Amino acid sequence: MFSNEIYQEITLVCVFLNYRCSVSTADLFIRMTIKNKKSSTDCIKRLDGLHGDAVVSTVASQHEGCRFETRRQPFCVELSVLPMHAWVSSRNSGFPHRSQHALEENLLTVEPIAAEILLETYKRKLADEGRLFLAEFQSIPRIFSRYPVKEAKKTCNAIKNRYVDILPYDENRVQLTTGSGEAGSDYINASFIDGYKEPKKYIAAQGKVVFLIFYLIWMIWEQQSSIIVMVTRCEEGNRVKCAQYWPTPERETEIFEEFIVKLTSEDLCPDYIIRRLSLVNKRDKNSEREITHIQFISWPDHGVPGEPHLLLKLRRRVNSFKNFFSGPIVVHCSAGVGRTGTYIGIDAMMEGLEAEGRVDIYGYVVSLRRKRCLMVQVEAQYILIHQALLEHNQFGETEISVSELHSVMSMLKQKSADSEPTLLEEEFERLPSFKKWRTFNTGIMEENKKKNRSSIIPYDYNRVLLKMDDGHSHDSDADDEDLDLCVVIDERISSATQGYWGSHALITAQTPLEDTSADFWLMVYQKRAFTIVMLSDCKEDCGGKKTFGDIEVEVTSTDISPSVITRSIQIRHVRRKEIRTVKHFQFLKWKGAELPEQTQDFMEMIKNIRHAYKDSGSQKGVPVVVHCDDGSSRSGIFCALWNLLDSADTEKLVDIFQVVKTLRKERQGMMSSLEQYQFLYSALGVAFPVQNGEVKPVKDAAEADQVQVVNETESASESEQPVSTTSNVQQAAAEITPPGADEEPSPPTESAPVKMFDQNLFSQSFL
């Protein structure tokens, strides 16, 4: 983005009305004068503290100081830019004098937080739009200039720095050993980072460009690192974040000078990819080493993950591969500071919380900045560390290996005394209710009340949207994307529901009324759903061909069993030639009760649906439509088991608590009773019975979704970009923080001002 050869180059983006700047060094400050006919405002800010919406002009200068003036009625803007050393020495220029010592004096005295008051402290700091969080974060110097970066600034090393303002300090940089004696041959942009009472536990590194891959492999070899944590995709938002330094499944082997890298396995999970690599040094016979590469792929392009438990899950995966001989854990993103610092902060502070029952997040982030500049780059990442620790402290670790399912179920049935609740009951009581955490204004509008069967109304944020034809005729086989000239309205009875493989994998809806049947079938058509699951008691009139609005529906075959009716239904848009076949499953053994009559019958139906879903050629992005009377009670049980079976088949792990917690956020009324929660455990017990002392899936149940060997680059382009459930206000918190290398500025957009924090939205996850 910036010249590596001219460190003092200034790239200034002046933004009209609000001002945003992107610069090649953090040591630049700006004097800004804004004039209009009535007044004149003169202020001084760091360049990274300016924000705005519409780019006016870009000025690049190789001089130590520059001036730029733009005139747009009714404003006149004058900008003066100086590097820090000139700013500090110019006492007569009007710039205030602030040394590094003065910056360090701004550090606050923040006491460690005891586990028992972690929630209380979090709420207090979040109050008043996160004022205390902001004060803490802004008090930490972005760069500790007392630590020299002479090696990084050498001309011979400039090309090795991805960003000219993110440089490793000399005292803890990783040094490569070499016999060549060439200048800069020992340099790599990477820093040793201390863990919790463990020196040099991590290496924080920048993401490599193609010609620097060799240095990364060299460092991994010399440091005997066996675990790499990559907290970015190779490309995000059409920007290259990191070159791919491992082989594809097709090539299997890559050679980087004297190093041979082989891919031995690659397992895709929704939020991360685990690769097993073999590393061989051609100069060292019998030197093959095994490297575990774990790539987290669910960090949104902007903002932070909306679910902190995803990073706790990542941490568990990483630590499951760690042993005494692992060497430093290499962690990198693009610049090796923002996401990298966040992951390291969570891992280290989790150890501290478990060891001492208290945590000093502020103090540790300060220590991270003393080891590498800009670690934990934006305020939203600082808050995320708190959220992850709070998530663990409030809810504990609820993930279960399938092989241990029955033993854990037996343990959860225990109670400390006859009058005490069981461990399972205590676990259920810890589930947050998420009351009033989202709006549902559309569903309660007067004209929509007749469309609701019950008081359970979809939230506004994830209601299913339909495109209604506005008089245009489309006589083609085009996808629903060809309805771009149509009017967008919302389907007010349905909610897009989080699935194991991503958002919108499931659609939960109330059983359609006569007035909503046309909308229901249009939704099935536009979302290209091939599977419908009916969990309601009502009798279906299945005779002949019927037309619901613009959709023709015809039942072509029916298979009746004691517990399930399976129908093949052909649907066609009246202005299209394409005919689609939909499989419709109606469960019969659920008559007015809270739970299915027979668990075995219900699980058998789900197994058959999963086979049909696979056989239809449906991709992970194609939703399954599930409906019951209220769209929540029975549908919630089905969705939970659907996701849990996906997890069990893919990872051999299940987390009933987190699955239910996520569903409760998606739609009101989901998994509301203890009996429903207990049913999930018993249903999984049926799906994975104990056979000859081992837990095994029911025959063929695991064949529906196998672990897939994939090319990460291809999968990133073919699959839906992971959609973070990060709240708008959380992303806003990240966006108003000065953009850095990990949080690159996005193109300006017009939007209304957004409050930095919604206290209720942040705290509901823990209530």
Secondary structure as the mmCIF struct_conf table of DSSP 4:
data_model
#
loop_
_struct_conf.conf_type_id
_struct_conf.id
_struct_conf.beg_label_comp_id
_struct_conf.beg_label_asym_id
_struct_conf.beg_label_seq_id
_struct_conf.end_label_comp_id
_struct_conf.end_label_asym_id
_struct_conf.end_label_seq_id
BEND BEND1 ASN A 4 GLU A 5
TURN_TY1_P TURN_TY1_P1 TYR A 7 GLN A 8
STRN STRN1 ILE A 10 PHE A 16
BEND BEND2 LEU A 17 ASN A 18
BEND BEND3 SER A 24 SER A 24
BEND BEND4 ALA A 26 ASP A 27
STRN STRN2 LEU A 28 LYS A 35
BEND BEND5 LYS A 37 LYS A 38
STRN STRN3 SER A 40 ARG A 46
HELX_RH_3T_P HELX_RH_3T_P1 LEU A 47 GLY A 49
BEND BEND6 ASP A 53 ASP A 53
STRN STRN4 ALA A 54 SER A 61
BEND BEND7 HIS A 63 GLU A 64
STRN STRN5 CYS A 66 ARG A 72
TURN_TY1_P TURN_TY1_P2 GLN A 73 PRO A 74
STRN STRN6 PHE A 75 PRO A 83
HELX_RH_AL_P HELX_RH_AL_P1 MET A 84 SER A 89
HELX_RH_3T_P HELX_RH_3T_P2 ARG A 91 SER A 93
TURN_TY1_P TURN_TY1_P3 GLY A 94 GLY A 94
HELX_LH_PP_P HELX_LH_PP_P1 PHE A 95 HIS A 97
HELX_RH_AL_P HELX_RH_AL_P2 GLN A 100 GLU A 105
TURN_TY1_P TURN_TY1_P4 ASN A 106 ASN A 106
HELX_LH_PP_P HELX_LH_PP_P2 GLU A 111 PRO A 112
STRN STRN7 ILE A 113 ALA A 114
HELX_RH_3T_P HELX_RH_3T_P3 ALA A 115 ILE A 117
HELX_RH_AL_P HELX_RH_AL_P3 LEU A 118 GLN A 138
TURN_TY1_P TURN_TY1_P5 SER A 139 SER A 139
BEND BEND8 ILE A 140 ILE A 140
BEND BEND9 ARG A 142 ARG A 142
TURN_TY1_P TURN_TY1_P6 SER A 145 ARG A 146
BEND BEND10 TYR A 147 TYR A 147
HELX_RH_AL_P HELX_RH_AL_P4 LYS A 150 LYS A 153
BEND BEND11 LYS A 154 LYS A 154
HELX_RH_3T_P HELX_RH_3T_P4 THR A 155 LYS A 160
BEND BEND12 ARG A 162 TYR A 163
TURN_TY1_P TURN_TY1_P7 VAL A 164 ASP A 165
STRN STRN8 PRO A 168 PRO A 168
HELX_RH_3T_P HELX_RH_3T_P5 ASP A 170 ASN A 172
STRN STRN9 ARG A 173 GLN A 175
BEND BEND13 GLY A 179 SER A 180
TURN_TY1_P TURN_TY1_P8 ALA A 183 ASP A 186
STRN STRN10 TYR A 187 GLY A 195
TURN_TY1_P TURN_TY1_P9 TYR A 196 LYS A 197
STRN STRN11 GLU A 198 ALA A 205
HELX_LH_PP_P HELX_LH_PP_P3 GLN A 206 VAL A 209
HELX_RH_3T_P HELX_RH_3T_P6 VAL A 210 LEU A 212
HELX_RH_AL_P HELX_RH_AL_P5 ILE A 213 GLU A 222
TURN_TY1_P TURN_TY1_P10 GLN A 223 GLN A 224
STRN STRN12 ILE A 227 MET A 230
BEND BEND14 THR A 232 THR A 232
BEND BEND15 CYS A 234 CYS A 234
STRN STRN13 GLU A 235 GLU A 236
TURN_TY1_P TURN_TY1_P11 GLY A 237 ASN A 238
STRN STRN14 ARG A 239 VAL A 240
BEND BEND16 CYS A 242 CYS A 242
BEND BEND17 TRP A 246 TRP A 246
TURN_TY1_P TURN_TY1_P12 PRO A 249 ARG A 251
STRN STRN15 THR A 253 PHE A 256
TURN_TY1_P TURN_TY1_P13 GLU A 257 GLU A 258
STRN STRN16 PHE A 259 LEU A 268
BEND BEND18 PRO A 270 ASP A 271
STRN STRN17 TYR A 272 ASN A 281
TURN_TY1_P TURN_TY1_P14 LYS A 282 ARG A 283
BEND BEND19 ASP A 284 ASP A 284
TURN_TY1_P TURN_TY1_P15 LYS A 285 ASN A 286
STRN STRN18 ARG A 289 PHE A 296
BEND BEND20 ASP A 301 GLY A 303
BEND BEND21 GLY A 306 GLY A 306
TURN_TY1_P TURN_TY1_P16 PRO A 308 PRO A 308
HELX_RH_AL_P HELX_RH_AL_P6 HIS A 309 SER A 320
TURN_TY1_P TURN_TY1_P17 PHE A 321 PHE A 321
TURN_TY1_P TURN_TY1_P18 PHE A 324 PHE A 325
BEND BEND22 PRO A 328 PRO A 328
STRN STRN19 ILE A 329 HIS A 332
BEND BEND23 SER A 334 VAL A 337
HELX_RH_AL_P HELX_RH_AL_P7 GLY A 338 GLU A 356
BEND BEND24 GLY A 357 GLY A 357
STRN STRN20 ARG A 358 VAL A 359
HELX_RH_AL_P HELX_RH_AL_P8 ILE A 361 LYS A 371
STRN STRN21 ARG A 372 ARG A 372
TURN_TY1_P TURN_TY1_P19 CYS A 373 LEU A 374
BEND BEND25 MET A 375 VAL A 376
BEND BEND26 VAL A 378 VAL A 378
HELX_RH_AL_P HELX_RH_AL_P9 GLU A 379 PHE A 395
STRN STRN22 ILE A 400 SER A 401
HELX_RH_3T_P HELX_RH_3T_P7 VAL A 402 GLU A 404
HELX_RH_AL_P HELX_RH_AL_P10 LEU A 405 LEU A 412
TURN_TY1_P TURN_TY1_P20 LYS A 413 LYS A 413
BEND BEND27 SER A 416 ALA A 417
TURN_TY1_P TURN_TY1_P21 ASP A 418 SER A 419
BEND BEND28 GLU A 420 GLU A 420
HELX_LH_PP_P HELX_LH_PP_P4 PRO A 421 THR A 422
HELX_RH_AL_P HELX_RH_AL_P11 LEU A 423 GLU A 429
TURN_TY1_P TURN_TY1_P22 ARG A 430 ARG A 430
BEND BEND29 LEU A 431 LEU A 431
TURN_TY1_P TURN_TY1_P23 LYS A 435 LYS A 436
BEND BEND30 TRP A 437 ARG A 438
TURN_TY1_P TURN_TY1_P24 ASN A 441 ASN A 441
HELX_RH_3T_P HELX_RH_3T_P8 THR A 442 ILE A 444
BEND BEND31 MET A 445 MET A 445
HELX_RH_3T_P HELX_RH_3T_P9 GLU A 446 LYS A 451
BEND BEND32 ARG A 453 SER A 455
BEND BEND33 ASP A 460 ASP A 460
TURN_TY1_P TURN_TY1_P25 TYR A 461 ASN A 462
STRN STRN23 ARG A 463 MET A 468
BEND BEND34 GLY A 471 GLY A 471
BEND BEND35 SER A 476 SER A 476
HELX_RH_3T_P HELX_RH_3T_P10 ASP A 480 LEU A 483
TURN_TY1_P TURN_TY1_P26 ASP A 484 LEU A 485
BEND BEND36 CYS A 486 CYS A 486
STRN STRN24 VAL A 487 GLY A 499
TURN_TY1_P TURN_TY1_P27 TYR A 500 TRP A 501
STRN STRN25 GLY A 502 GLN A 510
HELX_LH_PP_P HELX_LH_PP_P5 THR A 511 PRO A 512
TURN_TY1_P TURN_TY1_P28 GLU A 514 THR A 516
HELX_RH_AL_P HELX_RH_AL_P12 SER A 517 GLN A 526
TURN_TY1_P TURN_TY1_P29 LYS A 527 ARG A 528
STRN STRN26 THR A 531 MET A 534
HELX_LH_PP_P HELX_LH_PP_P6 CYS A 538 GLU A 540
BEND BEND37 GLY A 544 GLY A 544
STRN STRN27 LYS A 545 PHE A 548
TURN_TY1_P TURN_TY1_P30 GLY A 549 ASP A 550
STRN STRN28 ILE A 551 ILE A 560
BEND BEND38 PRO A 562 SER A 563
STRN STRN29 VAL A 564 HIS A 573
TURN_TY1_P TURN_TY1_P31 VAL A 574 ARG A 575
STRN STRN30 ARG A 580 PHE A 587
BEND BEND39 LYS A 589 LYS A 589
BEND BEND40 LYS A 591 LEU A 595
BEND BEND41 GLU A 597 GLU A 597
HELX_RH_AL_P HELX_RH_AL_P13 THR A 599 ASP A 615
TURN_TY1_P TURN_TY1_P32 SER A 616 GLY A 617
TURN_TY1_P TURN_TY1_P33 LYS A 620 GLY A 621
BEND BEND42 VAL A 622 VAL A 622
HELX_LH_PP_P HELX_LH_PP_P7 PRO A 623 PRO A 623
STRN STRN31 VAL A 624 CYS A 628
BEND BEND43 ASP A 629 SER A 632
HELX_RH_AL_P HELX_RH_AL_P14 SER A 633 GLU A 651
BEND BEND44 LYS A 652 LYS A 652
STRN STRN32 LEU A 653 VAL A 654
HELX_RH_AL_P HELX_RH_AL_P15 ILE A 656 GLU A 666
BEND BEND45 ARG A 667 ARG A 667
TURN_TY1_P TURN_TY1_P34 GLN A 668 MET A 671
BEND BEND46 SER A 673 SER A 673
HELX_RH_AL_P HELX_RH_AL_P16 LEU A 674 ALA A 687
BEND BEND47 PHE A 688 PHE A 688
STRN STRN33 VAL A 690 GLN A 691
TURN_TY1_P TURN_TY1_P35 ASN A 692 GLY A 693
STRN STRN34 GLU A 694 VAL A 695
HELX_LH_PP_P HELX_LH_PP_P8 PRO A 697 VAL A 698
TURN_TY1_P TURN_TY1_P36 LYS A 699 ASP A 700
HELX_RH_3T_P HELX_RH_3T_P11 ALA A 701 GLU A 703
BEND BEND48 ALA A 704 ASP A 705
HELX_RH_AL_P HELX_RH_AL_P17 GLU A 712 GLU A 718
BEND BEND49 SER A 719 SER A 719
HELX_LH_PP_P HELX_LH_PP_P9 GLU A 720 PRO A 722
HELX_RH_AL_P HELX_RH_AL_P18 ASN A 728 GLU A 735
TURN_TY1_P TURN_TY1_P37 ILE A 736 ILE A 736
BEND BEND50 THR A 737 THR A 737
HELX_LH_PP_P HELX_LH_PP_P10 PRO A 738 PRO A 739
BEND BEND51 ALA A 741 GLU A 743
HELX_LH_PP_P HELX_LH_PP_P11 GLU A 744 PRO A 748
BEND BEND52 MET A 756 MET A 756
HELX_RH_AL_P HELX_RH_AL_P19 GLN A 759 SER A 763
HELX_RH_3T_P HELX_RH_3T_P12 GLN A 764 PHE A 766
#
